[in-house]
Amino acid sequence: MRVTREKVLEHRHAILDAASQLFRERGFSDVGVAEIMQASGLTHGAFYGHFDSKADLAHQACRNACAEGLARMAETGSLGAIIERYLSPAHRDNAAHGCALSALGGEVARQSPSLQGDYAAGLADFIGEIERRLDEPDPDARRREAIGILSTMVGALTMARAVAGGDAELSDEILAAARARLGEDAGE
C-alpha cells in the first residue's frame, strides 16, 4: 500500500519529535533507534526510509529541539517573562520538552563537529532572540549582554537539574538566585 506524501511527512515529524524528546531527556547514547521508533508509533524498519543513520537523526533532532525552544521564546513577551518561564521548577522538571541548550549541551560537546555546528546555530538564534529584547544601543555590548544572560539561564537550569533529585532545596535556590540576578539585568 502506497503512503501519501502527507503521511510520510507526518511520520518523519513523529520520529523527530520522539527523538528530540528522548535525546533531551536521556542523551544521545542512552536512546536507541528501536526505542525512538516505538515512541513515534512506527516500526523499526521504517527508520531508514526517513534518516540515513542515528547520527543523521541526532542532527535533525537537535535542530528540531532548538527550533521548538526558539518558537516558545519568541512567543513569550518580555525578557523578564522569558527568564521567569525558563528558570521555573516546571521547566527544570521537564527536560524532555524543555530547552535543548541545557539538556544537550554536555552531550553535544562529545559529538561530531557537524552536530556541534547544529547546536551552535541554535545557540546563535537564542542569543539573537534575547538581543532583540535588550535596549542597549551598542551592538557589541548588546551581544555580550545577551550571551551573559543566556549563559546564566542555561547554566542555572543545568545546575538545578543536576541536583534536583539529590537536593531539591538547593535546586530551587539556584533557580531563584538566577531569576533574581537576571531580573536585575532585565530591569524587573
Secondary structure, DSSP 4 states (H G I P E B T S, - for coil): -PPPHHHHHHHHHHHHHHHHHHHHHH-STT--HHHHHHHHTS-GGGGGGT-SSHHHHHHHHHHHHHHHHHHHHHHS-SHHHHHHHHTSHHHHT-GGGS-HHHHHHHHHTTS-HHHHHHHHHHHHHHHHHHHTT---SSHHHHHHHHHHHHHHHHHHHHHHHHHTTT-HHHHHHHHHHHHHHHHHHTT-
